[in-house]
Amino acid sequence: MNKIAVAKGDGIGPEIMDAVLTIFNAAKVPLEYDFVDMGKWVFDKGFNNGMTTQAQETIENLGILFKGPMETPKGKGVKSINVTARKTWNTYANKRTFQTLHGVDTVFSKAGIPIDVTIVRENIEDTYGGIEHMLTHDVALSRRFITRPGSAQVIRYAFEMAKKKGTKRITCGHKANIMKITDGLFLEVFYEIAKEYPELKADDVIVDDLCMKLVTRPDLFDVVVLTNLQGDIVSDLCAGLIGGLGFAPSANVGDHISIFEAVHGTAPDIAGKNLANPTALLLSGIGMLQHLGLMEAASSIENALLYTLESGVHTGDFGDKSKPSLSTTEFAQAIINNFGKKPQHNPRIDITDFETSCTVVSLDNNAMMESHDAIVEKIVGVDMFIESNVQPDQLAKKCLRHAGVKFKLVNISNRGTQVWPTGSKFTNLVNQYNARFESIDGEPLNQQDIIGLYVSLSGDFKICSLELLNMWGDKPSYSLAQGQ
């Protein structure tokens, strides 16, 4: 019998978790539950990651966490408990499946347009690193990390999942037309891995165009893989296509630990009132059963749920308002009463295990993910981010005095737009510039050269930050300013 960790969560979490576990127990699902302490109430006791030490040890020993929604305390500088859990255990692939549910009326169900879209969202990197700084009193900086190994993990997972599911098309959503280095790297890795799966049609679409197409023809898409922030936004958009977050399940999949949870929040306004819709958490639990190889139990429970929805049974947040809505516990009991019944539309008969179950291991060290490339790397310049409220020409005159014999000042930008040597007086400025220095004649530099320039410039300016300008072979690893 499988043993899993269960965290009931905050707000409506305990109610909907109890409802789901009641359904599991009635279906005689062969699971044992180890309840762990996680959530806002744990944070309030002084645990800054929102979980007790014992809870962390239990989850790492069992490899599976089934969790209710959790609230992040506001105004205390604490990181999201949900994001912390995903990142701590490297659950790099966030899989969210959105399917037409008969009995849940939407614009598309009324039009007879079926939806079956799986969003795979990178779960660790991007702006969700939460690495932010105030460079000046007016300028905030957020660092966005996209890595080759991290991109490869989630993209390979998406291709494997699509292959096992029998999908014909897999799409990469991106903004590489603007973020040419970061999203460009993600897209590059996508097409590198696509070569290993010739049976799948692999294509890409700019994320804003993707959103437009999803709300007009969602039936054209099968599996879509995106970076973290874009995936978060697009997955919530897809939830709206099928009836809302109350029907949106989520699986956070890693090599050793996986987390299954509903996408929605804690809904404190109805907490404790026995009104919440447990469907999203139940669908997440069904995905967990599939992940664990409990296919018969998964299909039996899912068929009962689909039959219940198809019959017009509903909680207060959806359904035919002329029919009385059920409470959380009554809705769960209705599903139990429908065990053994199959819906008219899309019954679950032969379910394939789409996932690779976590391998629970004991680790002595953190895994270092690093791609090995023989391309020669060299430093060819530096971007110096300078706090100043003078005009660009005045700034350039001072910077030119510090260039010395190894550097040349090639351009100055403000908020990413070039303002020197050419620019426009109509470009509004803030008090933080980027002065780009490149090596003379492309000669390689070393870090001591960069430090020397930093020390020299610091006599006139406050240097907020700096970034090396690297070349991998003959390929620049930095972007140009707008207008450069």
KETORBA-19908 format. One record per residue (C-alpha): x, y, z. Coordinates in steps of 0.1 Angstrom, whole numbers, padded with zeros to 4 digits, always signed. Layout:
<sites>
XYZ;...
</sites>
This chain:
<sites>
+0000+0000+0000;+0013+0034-0010;+0018+0060+0017;+0017+0097+0009;+0020+0130+0028;-0012+0151+0030;-0013+0188+0040;-0049+0201+0043;-0040+0237+0038;-0057+0270+0047;-0091+0285+0042;-0113+0260+0024;-0084+0235+0022;-0094+0213+0051;-0130+0210+0038;-0122+0201+0003;-0094+0178+0013;-0117+0159+0037;-0143+0156+0009;-0117+0142-0015;-0103+0117+0011;-0138+0106+0019;-0143+0098-0018;-0109+0079-0019;-0118+0059+0012;-0152+0050-0002;-0135+0038-0033;-0111+0017-0012;-0081+0034-0027;-0050+0016-0014;-0034+0046+0002;-0022+0055+0037;-0020+0092+0047;+0006+0109+0068;-0008+0143+0077;+0019+0170+0078;+0019+0206+0091;+0021+0232+0063;+0004+0265+0056;+0000+0300+0069;-0008+0289+0104;+0026+0271+0105;+0043+0302+0092;+0027+0322+0120;+0043+0299+0145;+0078+0310+0133;+0085+0285+0104;+0096+0309+0076;+0091+0283+0048;+0056+0275+0059;+0063+0239+0070;+0077+0222+0101;+0110+0203+0100;+0091+0171+0105;+0068+0179+0076;+0098+0184+0053;+0114+0152+0064;+0082+0132+0059;+0076+0146+0024;+0112+0139+0014;+0109+0104+0027;+0076+0096+0010;+0081+0115-0023;+0044+0125-0028;+0026+0155-0013;-0012+0159-0017;-0019+0194-0006;-0048+0218-0002;-0046+0255-0011;-0023+0276+0012;-0022+0313+0019;+0010+0333+0019;+0010+0359+0047;+0009+0394+0034;+0031+0423+0043;+0058+0402+0061;+0083+0398+0033;+0078+0361+0033;+0080+0341+0001;+0050+0322-0012;+0046+0289+0007;+0034+0272-0025;+0063+0284-0047;+0088+0276-0019;+0076+0240-0018;+0078+0236-0056;+0113+0251-0058;+0127+0233-0027;+0120+0199-0041;+0127+0208-0077;+0093+0199-0090;+0103+0214-0123;+0072+0206-0144;+0038+0220-0136;+0012+0201-0155;-0023+0215-0158;-0049+0197-0178;-0080+0215-0191;-0109+0194-0205;-0145+0200-0214;-0166+0188-0185;-0202+0181-0195;-0225+0197-0170;-0202+0227-0166;-0215+0252-0192;-0191+0275-0210;-0192+0294-0243;-0173+0265-0260;-0194+0237-0246;-0225+0255-0258;-0209+0259-0292;-0199+0222-0293;-0162+0229-0294;-0143+0203-0273;-0113+0214-0252;-0085+0191-0242;-0054+0213-0236;-0025+0204-0214;-0003+0233-0202;+0032+0224-0190;+0047+0253-0171;+0084+0255-0161;+0082+0256-0123;+0115+0267-0108;+0131+0295-0128;+0121+0328-0145;+0111+0358-0124;+0098+0333-0097;+0133+0333-0083;+0120+0364-0066;+0155+0380-0068;+0148+0417-0067;+0167+0449-0058;+0160+0486-0056;+0189+0501-0077;+0178+0536-0069;+0149+0550-0050;+0130+0551-0083;+0143+0519-0100;+0135+0483-0091;+0152+0453-0107;+0140+0418-0110;+0164+0391-0123;+0150+0366-0147;+0169+0333-0148;+0163+0309-0177;+0188+0281-0178;+0197+0255-0204;+0195+0225-0180;+0163+0238-0163;+0146+0244-0197;+0157+0209-0209;+0142+0192-0178;+0107+0206-0183;+0107+0205-0221;+0118+0169-0222;+0091+0161-0196;+0065+0178-0219;+0076+0158-0250;+0076+0125-0230;+0042+0132-0216;+0028+0142-0251;+0043+0110-0266;+0027+0087-0239;-0006+0105-0242;-0007+0100-0279;-0007+0137-0287;+0001+0148-0322;+0011+0184-0316;+0033+0201-0290;+0037+0239-0290;+0062+0262-0273;+0047+0295-0261;+0073+0322-0258;+0083+0359-0262;+0116+0353-0279;+0108+0382-0304;+0114+0406-0275;+0134+0386-0249;+0158+0372-0274;+0184+0359-0249;+0161+0343-0222;+0131+0332-0241;+0154+0326-0270;+0173+0300-0250;+0141+0283-0240;+0130+0281-0276;+0164+0269-0288;+0163+0240-0263;+0127+0232-0274;+0137+0227-0309;+0169+0208-0299;+0148+0183-0280;+0121+0182-0307;+0146+0165-0330;+0144+0134-0307;+0106+0131-0312;+0100+0131-0350;+0066+0116-0345;+0053+0148-0328;+0045+0180-0347;+0066+0206-0328;+0059+0243-0334;+0060+0276-0316;+0038+0307-0311;+0044+0341-0295;+0026+0341-0262;+0003+0370-0269;-0008+0354-0302;-0012+0321-0283;-0036+0338-0258;-0057+0352-0287;-0058+0318-0304;-0067+0300-0272;-0098+0321-0266;-0110+0317-0302;-0099+0281-0312;-0087+0262-0281;-0094+0229-0299;-0064+0235-0321;-0040+0230-0293;-0029+0198-0275;+0002+0203-0253;+0017+0237-0247;+0050+0242-0228;+0060+0277-0215;+0083+0295-0191;+0072+0300-0155;+0054+0334-0155;+0039+0330-0190;+0028+0295-0181;+0011+0307-0149;-0009+0333-0168;-0018+0311-0198;-0029+0282-0175;-0053+0305-0156;-0066+0317-0190;-0073+0281-0199;-0091+0275-0167;-0115+0302-0177;-0122+0283-0210;-0135+0253-0191;-0155+0270-0163;-0130+0285-0139;-0103+0276-0114;-0127+0253-0096;-0121+0227-0124;-0084+0232-0128;-0061+0204-0115;-0024+0207-0111;+0006+0183-0108;+0041+0196-0099;+0063+0168-0111;+0100+0163-0101;+0124+0134-0104;+0121+0125-0067;+0092+0144-0052;+0059+0154-0068;+0031+0177-0054;-0006+0174-0064;-0028+0204-0057;-0057+0225-0070;-0048+0257-0089;-0072+0279-0070;-0067+0297-0037;-0080+0295-0002;-0113+0314-0007;-0114+0327+0029;-0148+0343+0023;-0165+0309+0022;-0141+0290+0045;-0158+0269+0072;-0192+0272+0055;-0192+0238+0037;-0198+0256+0004;-0166+0250-0015;-0163+0230-0048;-0139+0201-0043;-0137+0192-0080;-0103+0208-0088;-0086+0190-0058;-0104+0158-0067;-0091+0160-0103;-0056+0167-0089;-0060+0136-0067;-0071+0115-0097;-0039+0126-0115;-0020+0116-0084;-0035+0081-0085;-0025+0078-0122;+0010+0089-0112;+0011+0062-0086;-0001+0036-0111;-0036+0032-0094;-0054+0032-0127;-0085+0013-0118;-0092+0035-0088;-0085+0067-0109;-0108+0058-0137;-0136+0046-0114;-0136+0079-0094;-0132+0100-0125;-0162+0083-0142;-0183+0089-0111;-0173+0125-0110;-0181+0130-0147;-0214+0112-0144;-0223+0134-0114;-0215+0166-0133;-0233+0154-0164;-0264+0148-0143;-0266+0184-0133;-0254+0180-0097;-0235+0211-0087;-0221+0232-0058;-0231+0269-0056;-0203+0282-0079;-0216+0267-0111;-0244+0248-0127;-0281+0254-0133;-0293+0279-0107;-0329+0266-0110;-0317+0234-0093;-0306+0235-0057;-0268+0235-0051;-0252+0210-0028;-0228+0215+0000;-0192+0203-0002;-0200+0171+0018;-0232+0165-0002;-0214+0169-0035;-0188+0143-0023;-0215+0119-0013;-0232+0123-0047;-0200+0112-0064;-0198+0082-0040;-0234+0073-0048;-0225+0072-0085;-0196+0048-0082;-0199+0022-0110;-0217+0045-0134;-0202+0059-0165;-0209+0093-0182;-0224+0095-0216;-0196+0117-0228;-0159+0107-0227;-0160+0079-0202;-0126+0069-0188;-0120+0033-0198;-0084+0026-0207;-0062+0051-0189;-0025+0051-0197;+0000+0061-0171;+0012+0094-0185;+0037+0100-0157;+0069+0085-0144;+0065+0079-0107;+0090+0096-0084;+0119+0075-0073;+0123+0080-0036;+0160+0081-0028;+0183+0094-0001;+0206+0122-0014;+0240+0132+0001;+0245+0163-0021;+0226+0187-0042;+0226+0178-0079;+0246+0202-0101;+0230+0206-0135;+0255+0218-0160;+0258+0214-0198;+0292+0209-0211;+0302+0229-0242;+0336+0232-0258;+0328+0267-0272;+0355+0292-0262;+0342+0319-0238;+0357+0354-0236;+0348+0387-0219;+0345+0415-0244;+0330+0443-0223;+0307+0452-0194;+0274+0470-0188;+0277+0494-0159;+0244+0504-0143;+0249+0539-0130;+0227+0560-0107;+0226+0595-0122;+0201+0623-0129;+0222+0642-0154;+0216+0644-0191;+0230+0616-0214;+0257+0639-0230;+0269+0650-0196;+0270+0613-0184;+0289+0603-0216;+0316+0630-0211;+0324+0617-0176;+0323+0580-0187;+0346+0586-0216;+0373+0599-0192;+0373+0565-0175;+0375+0543-0206;+0413+0541-0205;+0433+0521-0231;+0413+0489-0229;+0377+0501-0232;+0355+0522-0255;+0321+0536-0245;+0297+0523-0272;+0263+0534-0260;+0243+0546-0230;+0207+0534-0225;+0179+0543-0201;+0152+0517-0194;+0166+0497-0223;+0164+0526-0249;+0195+0541-0263;+0200+0577-0254;+0236+0582-0265;+0254+0586-0289;+0220+0590-0306;+0186+0593-0292;+0156+0615-0289;+0147+0644-0265;+0112+0628-0263;+0126+0598-0244;+0117+0602-0207;+0145+0593-0184;+0148+0578-0149;+0178+0582-0126;+0195+0549-0136;+0215+0545-0169;+0233+0515-0185;+0267+0526-0198;+0281+0499-0221;+0318+0496-0224;+0334+0472-0250;+0370+0462-0254;+0390+0480-0281;+0392+0459-0313;+0373+0430-0296;+0403+0421-0276;+0395+0397-0247;+0393+0411-0212;+0397+0396-0178;+0378+0403-0145;+0407+0425-0132;+0401+0448-0162;+0364+0450-0153;+0373+0457-0116;+0397+0484-0127;+0370+0502-0147;+0345+0498-0118;+0370+0514-0094;+0377+0543-0117;+0340+0550-0125;+0331+0547-0088;+0350+0579-0082;+0323+0598-0101;+0292+0576-0098;+0273+0551-0077;+0275+0518-0096;+0242+0500-0089;+0251+0468-0107;+0272+0454-0135;+0270+0426-0161;+0298+0411-0181;+0295+0410-0218;+0305+0375-0228;+0310+0359-0262;+0305+0321-0267;+0326+0315-0298;+0315+0342-0322;+0280+0345-0306;+0273+0375-0284;+0255+0366-0252;+0239+0400-0245;+0211+0420-0260;+0213+0454-0278;+0195+0485-0265;+0163+0496-0283;+0176+0519-0311;+0212+0507-0309;
</sites>
